[in-house]
Amino acid sequence: MYNRQYDNEIVDLNVKLERYERKVTPLERFFLRSPFSIVTVVARIKGNISENMLKDAVINAQQRHHNLRVRIKEDEKHNPWFTSDNIKNIPIVIRKRLSEDHWIDVHKEFSKAPFEFNDRPAIRFILVNSLEISELIILCHHVICDGLSLAYLARDILSYLGNPEINVETLPDPTPIDLNNLPKNVSMNMIVKFFINRMNKKWLKDQIYFDQEDYENINEAYWMKANHKIFSIEFSETQTTTLVKRCKEEGTTVNSALTMAFVGAQQHVLGTNKETTRIGVAGNLRNRLQIPAREEMGFYAGVVTLDYSYNQNKQFWENAQEFNRKVQPLYTNKNLFKDGLTWLYLNPSILEAVNFKKVGTLVPPQMSRYEKIYNFTKRDDVVLSILKREKMESLNKIYMGTAVTNLTRMDFPRMYGDLELDRLIMNPGGAFPLSNINLVLGAVTCSGKLSLIVEYDGDTVNTDSMAQVKEKAMEFLLS
């Protein structure tokens, strides 16, 4: 039924699958060619997985998910399109598992490798493997996914590993977030639209386009400088159940408790300033759209932001209650779609240029596109004015104290044939360089266990201080 080729040849998945092609939306273009917009889900699996088992499971997953069988091409006007024509295979790598946290080092290594947007789907699978237990790392670029996408994908991969003969259901074409698919109560203010149109016209006078080689330049330059560090916190089933019960008793949510634990811990260890009190909490947009998204891969996430300073004169649970009362009313369509709505009206090449304006300053003279990128970073233009207005023009300036993404509880089966899903772990990545954010928190509960990832920039916060933050946050949550 399938032409199962695992090297660099063209992949012919299934002649019955229809050709797929559509324009990349402005929201997706915001992430395109970003070196740091990488989402990761790790599935810890008990049982033996062979290389061929994984390769066959990925082929089945490609049949199910459209975004696993697209590459990006550009038309004569430099507009990027997703296309299923002539795609090369998804990289699959097997590494021997050396320790419990070996996957963290492997994740760091493969996060630095550029994606081949023009040739392959922007995703890679790395199996950190032993006979008894393995971590399957799914590393994917934000341009084709969000965190929930990869959680569903991890479950699908496990289903195909556990039952290779399972009937694969191909999901519908993912309907992206665009102006035709917004909630009916979301619209752009006419005055704001006027100023956006003025910016678009100004940009057209000195518009610039970037390509794969430009991206590879800033990707290498970024990872030469960036000092991403992560650590994982794994709750037992008992600890998870206890925390959920305590949150209900205290009249707050697990998400609010997690947020306040790490906000409070940072302020306790690092002190308080205006920038670190800004909090961003991600929200799921799938069911808010006119055409809801189910389990399709794609970008369906929004964020609410607020300023909140942890009150050191109150107990932790009082802070969690107060934060929950403040944040819950903010989960409205107006707030969750606010940034995305603006992006939909901006010329999308402006959005692509944002990261080149910021990260381009790191490109050294010996790189192939240095002159082009350097000259762009020095221009006083629309992109720079947007960054200045958001106070994000510098790589060395904190824009947000804490960014939180919680996939909440994923009610997935534990057993898949002879394999057991021990837990899921999620790192949400981001839309901005990590040096602009003090701490990124990713959370997911699966197989009855809460897993947390904390990501931070090692040049902004030292490891000893972040270890103290972790210790204090756990004290808050488990006391």
C-alpha positions as CSV (number, residue, x, y, z in Angstrom):
1,M,0.0,0.0,0.0
2,Y,2.9,2.4,0.8
3,N,6.3,3.0,-0.6
4,R,8.2,2.9,2.6
5,Q,11.5,4.6,2.0
6,Y,13.5,5.9,5.0
7,D,16.5,7.6,3.4
8,N,16.5,11.0,1.6
9,E,14.4,9.9,-1.3
10,I,10.9,11.3,-2.2
11,V,8.2,9.8,0.0
12,D,5.1,8.4,-1.8
13,L,2.8,7.8,1.1
14,N,-0.4,6.7,-0.6
15,V,-1.6,7.3,-4.1
16,K,-5.1,7.6,-2.9
17,L,-4.4,10.7,-0.8
18,E,-5.4,13.9,-2.5
19,R,-2.8,16.5,-3.3
20,Y,-2.7,19.2,-0.6
21,E,-1.8,22.8,-1.2
22,R,-2.6,26.1,0.5
23,K,-1.0,29.4,1.4
24,V,0.8,29.7,4.7
25,T,-1.3,32.1,6.8
26,P,0.0,35.3,8.4
27,L,-0.2,33.7,11.8
28,E,1.9,30.8,10.6
29,R,4.3,33.1,8.8
30,F,5.0,34.8,12.2
31,F,6.9,31.7,13.1
32,L,8.3,30.8,9.7
33,R,12.2,30.8,9.7
34,S,12.3,31.4,13.4
35,P,15.3,29.6,15.0
36,F,13.7,29.2,18.4
37,S,10.0,28.5,17.7
38,I,10.3,24.8,18.4
39,V,7.7,22.8,20.2
40,T,8.6,19.5,21.8
41,V,6.6,16.6,23.3
42,V,8.5,13.7,24.8
43,A,6.7,10.4,25.4
44,R,8.4,8.1,27.9
45,I,7.5,4.6,26.9
46,K,8.0,1.3,28.7
47,G,8.8,-1.6,26.4
48,N,11.0,-2.4,23.5
49,I,10.7,-0.3,20.3
50,S,12.7,-1.1,17.2
51,E,13.8,1.4,14.6
52,N,11.6,-0.2,11.9
53,M,8.6,-0.1,14.3
54,L,9.1,3.6,14.7
55,K,9.6,4.2,11.0
56,D,6.4,2.4,10.1
57,A,4.5,4.3,12.8
58,V,5.7,7.6,11.4
59,I,4.5,6.6,7.9
60,N,1.1,5.8,9.3
61,A,1.0,9.2,11.2
62,Q,1.8,10.9,7.9
63,Q,-1.2,9.4,6.4
64,R,-3.4,10.7,9.3
65,H,-2.0,14.3,9.5
66,H,-1.7,16.6,6.5
67,N,1.0,18.7,8.1
68,L,3.3,15.7,8.3
69,R,3.3,15.5,4.5
70,V,3.9,19.1,3.5
71,R,6.9,21.2,2.7
72,I,7.0,24.9,1.9
73,K,7.5,26.4,-1.5
74,E,7.3,30.0,-2.7
75,D,5.5,31.5,-5.6
76,E,6.7,34.2,-7.9
77,K,5.6,36.9,-5.4
78,H,7.5,35.3,-2.5
79,N,4.3,34.0,-0.8
80,P,5.0,30.7,1.0
81,W,2.7,27.7,0.3
82,F,2.3,24.4,2.0
83,T,2.5,21.6,-0.7
84,S,2.4,17.8,-0.6
85,D,4.4,17.6,-3.9
86,N,7.8,16.0,-3.8
87,I,8.4,15.9,-0.1
88,K,11.4,14.2,1.3
89,N,11.2,11.9,4.3
90,I,10.9,13.0,8.0
91,P,14.2,12.6,9.8
92,I,14.2,9.7,12.3
93,V,17.1,9.2,14.6
94,I,17.9,6.5,17.1
95,R,20.2,7.2,20.1
96,K,21.2,4.8,22.9
97,R,19.7,5.8,26.2
98,L,22.5,6.5,28.6
99,S,20.6,7.8,31.6
100,E,17.2,9.0,32.8
101,D,17.8,12.6,31.7
102,H,19.9,11.8,28.6
103,W,17.0,12.9,26.5
104,I,17.6,16.5,27.6
105,D,21.0,16.6,26.1
106,V,19.7,15.0,22.9
107,H,16.9,17.4,22.7
108,K,19.3,20.3,23.0
109,E,21.5,18.9,20.2
110,F,18.6,18.5,17.7
111,S,17.0,21.8,18.6
112,K,20.0,23.5,17.0
113,A,19.7,21.8,13.7
114,P,17.9,23.9,11.0
115,F,14.7,22.6,9.5
116,E,14.7,22.0,5.7
117,F,11.4,23.9,5.1
118,N,11.7,23.7,1.3
119,D,12.2,19.9,1.2
120,R,10.6,18.2,4.2
121,P,7.9,18.5,6.9
122,A,9.3,20.7,9.7
123,I,9.5,17.9,12.3
124,R,11.9,15.3,13.4
125,F,11.6,12.2,15.6
126,I,14.5,11.1,17.9
127,L,14.2,7.8,19.9
128,V,16.4,7.7,23.0
129,N,16.3,4.0,23.2
130,S,16.9,1.1,25.6
131,L,15.3,-2.3,25.8
132,E,13.2,-1.5,28.8
133,I,12.3,2.2,28.6
134,S,12.7,4.9,25.9
135,E,12.0,8.6,25.4
136,L,10.5,9.4,22.0
137,I,11.3,13.1,21.3
138,I,9.0,14.8,18.8
139,L,10.6,18.0,17.8
140,C,8.5,20.2,15.6
141,H,8.5,23.8,14.3
142,H,5.7,26.0,15.4
143,V,4.8,26.8,11.8
144,I,3.0,23.5,11.5
145,C,1.9,22.7,15.1
146,D,1.1,23.7,18.6
147,G,1.5,21.8,21.9
148,L,-1.8,19.9,21.6
149,S,-0.9,18.9,18.0
150,L,2.1,17.0,19.3
151,A,0.3,15.4,22.2
152,Y,-2.3,14.0,19.9
153,L,0.5,12.9,17.5
154,A,2.4,11.2,20.3
155,R,-0.8,9.2,21.1
156,D,-1.2,8.3,17.4
157,I,2.4,7.1,17.1
158,L,1.9,4.9,20.2
159,S,-1.3,3.5,18.7
160,Y,0.6,2.5,15.5
161,L,3.5,1.1,17.5
162,G,1.2,-1.0,19.6
163,N,-0.9,-2.1,16.7
164,P,0.8,-1.8,13.3
165,E,-2.2,-3.2,11.4
166,I,-4.6,-0.6,12.8
167,N,-6.9,1.2,10.3
168,V,-5.5,4.7,9.8
169,E,-8.1,7.4,9.7
170,T,-7.0,10.4,7.6
171,L,-8.1,13.6,9.4
172,P,-9.8,16.4,7.4
173,D,-7.7,19.2,5.9
174,P,-6.8,21.4,8.9
175,T,-8.7,24.7,8.6
176,P,-6.2,27.4,9.8
177,I,-6.9,30.6,11.7
178,D,-7.6,33.3,9.2
179,L,-10.0,36.2,8.7
180,N,-12.7,33.7,7.5
181,N,-12.5,31.5,10.5
182,L,-12.5,33.8,13.4
183,P,-15.2,33.9,16.1
184,K,-18.1,36.2,15.0
185,N,-17.5,38.5,18.0
186,V,-13.8,39.1,17.0
187,S,-13.2,42.1,14.7
188,M,-10.6,44.8,14.1
189,N,-11.2,48.3,15.4
190,M,-11.4,50.7,12.4
191,I,-8.8,53.1,13.9
192,V,-6.3,50.3,14.5
193,K,-6.9,49.0,11.0
194,F,-6.2,52.4,9.6
195,F,-2.8,52.5,11.3
196,I,-2.0,49.0,10.3
197,N,-2.8,49.8,6.6
198,R,-0.5,52.8,6.9
199,M,2.3,50.6,8.2
200,N,1.7,48.1,5.4
201,K,2.0,50.9,2.7
202,K,5.2,52.2,4.3
203,W,6.7,48.7,4.4
204,L,6.0,48.2,0.7
205,K,8.4,51.0,-0.2
206,D,11.4,49.1,1.2
207,Q,10.0,45.5,1.5
208,I,12.6,42.7,1.9
209,Y,12.2,39.0,1.6
210,F,14.1,36.2,3.3
211,D,14.8,32.6,2.2
212,Q,16.1,29.3,3.5
213,E,19.8,30.4,3.3
214,D,19.0,33.5,5.3
215,Y,17.2,31.3,7.9
216,E,20.2,29.0,8.1
217,N,22.4,32.0,8.8
218,I,20.4,33.3,11.7
219,N,19.7,29.8,13.0
220,E,23.4,29.1,13.3
221,A,24.1,32.5,14.7
222,Y,21.3,32.3,17.3
223,W,22.4,28.9,18.6
224,M,26.0,30.0,18.8
225,K,24.9,32.7,21.2
226,A,21.8,31.3,22.9
227,N,22.2,29.4,26.2
228,H,18.9,27.5,26.5
229,K,18.6,25.4,29.6
230,I,15.8,23.1,30.7
231,F,15.0,20.9,33.6
232,S,12.2,18.5,34.1
233,I,10.0,18.1,37.2
234,E,8.1,14.8,37.3
235,F,5.2,14.4,39.8
236,S,4.2,10.9,40.9
237,E,0.6,9.8,40.6
238,T,0.1,10.4,44.3
239,Q,1.6,13.9,44.1
240,T,-0.5,14.7,41.1
241,T,-3.8,13.5,42.7
242,T,-2.9,15.4,45.9
243,L,-2.3,18.6,44.0
244,V,-5.5,18.4,42.0
245,K,-7.5,17.7,45.2
246,R,-5.9,20.6,47.0
247,C,-6.6,23.0,44.1
248,K,-10.3,22.0,44.2
249,E,-10.4,22.5,48.0
250,E,-8.8,25.9,47.6
251,G,-11.1,27.1,44.9
252,T,-8.4,27.5,42.2
253,T,-7.2,25.7,39.1
254,V,-4.0,23.6,38.7
255,N,-2.9,26.1,36.1
256,S,-3.2,29.1,38.4
257,A,-1.5,27.2,41.2
258,L,1.4,26.3,38.9
259,T,1.7,29.8,37.6
260,M,1.7,31.4,41.1
261,A,4.2,28.8,42.4
262,F,6.8,29.8,39.8
263,V,6.0,33.5,39.8
264,G,6.2,33.5,43.6
265,A,9.4,31.4,43.6
266,Q,11.1,33.7,41.1
267,Q,10.2,36.8,43.2
268,H,11.4,35.1,46.4
269,V,14.7,34.1,44.9
270,L,15.4,36.8,42.2
271,G,13.4,39.8,43.6
272,T,10.7,41.8,41.9
273,N,10.8,44.3,39.1
274,K,8.3,45.7,36.6
275,E,9.3,43.3,33.7
276,T,9.2,40.1,35.7
277,T,5.6,40.7,37.0
278,R,4.3,40.4,33.4
279,I,2.7,36.9,32.9
280,G,1.5,35.2,29.8
281,V,-0.8,32.2,29.9
282,A,-1.6,30.3,26.8
283,G,-5.1,29.2,25.8
284,N,-6.5,26.7,23.4
285,L,-8.4,28.3,20.4
286,R,-9.5,25.1,18.7
287,N,-13.1,25.1,19.8
288,R,-13.5,28.9,19.6
289,L,-13.2,29.0,15.8
290,Q,-16.2,29.1,13.4
291,I,-14.9,25.9,12.0
292,P,-13.5,24.1,15.1
293,A,-10.3,22.2,14.9
294,R,-10.3,18.7,16.3
295,E,-7.0,16.8,16.5
296,E,-5.5,18.2,13.4
297,M,-2.0,19.5,13.5
298,G,-1.7,23.2,13.2
299,F,-1.3,26.4,15.2
300,Y,-4.4,27.0,17.3
301,A,-3.1,28.8,20.4
302,G,-3.6,32.2,21.9
303,V,-2.3,34.0,25.0
304,V,-3.6,36.3,27.7
305,T,-1.2,38.6,29.4
306,L,-1.5,40.4,32.7
307,D,0.7,42.0,35.4
308,Y,0.6,40.3,38.7
309,S,3.0,40.6,41.6
310,Y,3.1,37.8,44.1
311,N,2.1,39.1,47.6
312,Q,4.8,37.9,49.9
313,N,2.6,38.9,52.9
314,K,0.0,36.3,51.9
315,Q,0.1,32.5,51.9
316,F,0.7,30.7,48.6
317,W,-2.8,29.5,48.3
318,E,-4.2,33.0,48.9
319,N,-2.1,34.2,46.0
320,A,-3.2,31.3,43.8
321,Q,-6.9,32.1,44.6
322,E,-6.4,35.8,43.9
323,F,-4.5,35.2,40.6
324,N,-7.2,32.8,39.5
325,R,-10.0,35.3,40.2
326,K,-8.0,37.9,38.1
327,V,-7.1,35.7,35.2
328,Q,-10.3,33.7,34.6
329,P,-12.3,36.6,33.2
330,L,-9.5,37.3,30.7
331,Y,-10.1,34.1,28.8
332,T,-12.3,35.8,26.2
333,N,-12.2,35.7,22.4
334,K,-11.2,39.3,22.4
335,N,-8.1,38.7,24.5
336,L,-7.1,35.4,23.2
337,F,-7.3,36.5,19.5
338,K,-5.9,40.0,20.1
339,D,-2.4,39.4,18.8
340,G,-3.4,37.0,16.1
341,L,-6.0,39.5,14.8
342,T,-3.3,42.1,14.4
343,W,-1.0,39.7,12.6
344,L,-3.8,38.8,10.1
345,Y,-4.0,42.4,9.0
346,L,-0.3,43.1,8.8
347,N,1.6,42.4,5.7
348,P,2.9,38.9,6.5
349,S,6.4,39.6,5.2
350,I,6.6,42.1,8.1
351,L,6.0,39.2,10.5
352,E,8.7,37.1,8.9
353,A,11.1,40.0,9.1
354,V,10.7,40.5,12.9
355,N,13.1,37.7,13.9
356,F,15.7,38.7,11.3
357,K,15.6,42.2,12.8
358,K,16.3,40.9,16.3
359,V,18.5,37.8,15.7
360,G,20.2,39.2,12.7
361,T,22.4,41.3,14.9
362,L,24.2,38.0,15.9
363,V,25.2,37.0,12.4
364,P,29.0,37.2,12.1
365,P,30.8,38.7,9.0
366,Q,32.0,35.3,7.7
367,M,28.4,34.0,7.1
368,S,27.1,34.0,3.5
369,R,24.2,36.4,4.1
370,Y,25.9,38.7,6.5
371,E,25.8,41.9,4.4
372,K,22.1,41.5,3.6
373,I,21.0,40.7,7.1
374,Y,23.3,43.2,8.8
375,N,22.0,46.0,6.6
376,F,18.5,45.1,7.4
377,T,19.1,45.1,11.2
378,K,20.4,48.7,10.8
379,R,17.4,50.0,9.0
380,D,15.0,52.4,10.8
381,D,11.8,50.9,9.4
382,V,8.3,49.5,10.2
383,V,9.7,46.4,11.8
384,L,11.9,48.3,14.2
385,S,9.0,50.6,15.2
386,I,6.8,47.6,16.0
387,L,9.6,46.1,18.2
388,K,10.2,49.4,20.0
389,R,6.5,49.9,20.7
390,E,6.4,46.4,22.3
391,K,9.7,47.2,24.1
392,M,11.3,44.1,22.4
393,E,13.9,45.6,20.2
394,S,16.8,44.2,22.3
395,L,17.8,40.6,22.8
396,N,19.0,41.5,26.3
397,K,15.9,43.0,27.7
398,I,13.3,41.0,29.7
399,Y,9.8,41.4,28.1
400,M,7.9,38.9,30.2
401,G,8.6,37.3,33.6
402,T,6.8,34.0,33.2
403,A,5.1,32.3,30.2
404,V,2.9,29.3,30.9
405,T,1.5,26.6,28.7
406,N,-0.5,23.8,30.3
407,L,-2.1,21.2,28.0
408,T,-4.0,20.1,31.1
409,R,-5.1,16.4,31.4
410,M,-4.7,14.2,28.3
411,D,-7.0,11.2,28.8
412,F,-4.9,8.8,26.7
413,P,-4.8,5.1,27.2
414,R,-1.7,3.8,29.1
415,M,-1.3,0.5,27.2
416,Y,-0.6,0.2,23.5
417,G,-0.1,-3.5,22.8
418,D,2.9,-4.5,24.9
419,L,4.0,-0.8,25.3
420,E,3.1,1.5,28.2
421,L,2.9,5.2,28.1
422,D,4.6,6.2,31.3
423,R,4.2,10.0,30.9
424,L,4.2,12.9,28.5
425,I,6.5,15.8,28.8
426,M,6.0,19.1,26.9
427,N,8.3,22.1,26.1
428,P,6.2,24.8,24.5
429,G,9.0,26.7,22.9
430,G,8.0,30.3,22.1
431,A,7.4,33.2,19.7
432,F,10.3,35.3,21.1
433,P,13.9,34.7,21.9
434,L,14.3,33.0,25.3
435,S,16.5,35.8,26.6
436,N,13.4,38.1,26.5
437,I,11.5,35.8,28.9
438,N,12.7,35.0,32.4
439,L,11.0,31.5,32.6
440,V,9.0,29.4,30.3
441,L,6.8,26.7,32.0
442,G,5.3,23.8,30.1
443,A,2.9,21.4,31.8
444,V,0.9,18.3,30.8
445,T,-0.8,15.6,32.8
446,C,-1.0,12.1,31.3
447,S,-1.1,8.6,32.6
448,G,-2.1,10.1,35.9
449,K,1.2,12.1,36.3
450,L,1.9,15.8,36.0
451,S,5.1,16.7,34.2
452,L,6.7,20.1,34.1
453,I,9.4,21.6,31.9
454,V,11.1,24.8,33.0
455,E,13.1,26.5,30.3
456,Y,15.3,29.6,30.8
457,D,18.3,31.4,29.4
458,G,21.4,30.5,31.3
459,D,23.0,33.9,30.6
460,T,20.0,35.7,32.2
461,V,19.5,33.5,35.2
462,N,22.2,31.3,36.6
463,T,21.6,27.6,37.2
464,D,22.0,27.8,41.0
465,S,19.3,30.5,41.3
466,M,16.9,28.6,39.0
467,A,17.5,25.5,41.2
468,Q,16.4,27.6,44.2
469,V,13.3,28.7,42.2
470,K,12.5,25.1,41.5
471,E,12.8,24.1,45.1
472,K,10.7,27.0,46.3
473,A,8.0,26.3,43.7
474,M,7.8,22.7,44.8
475,E,7.6,23.7,48.4
476,F,4.6,25.9,47.5
477,L,2.8,23.2,45.5
478,L,3.4,20.2,47.8
479,S,3.4,21.7,51.3
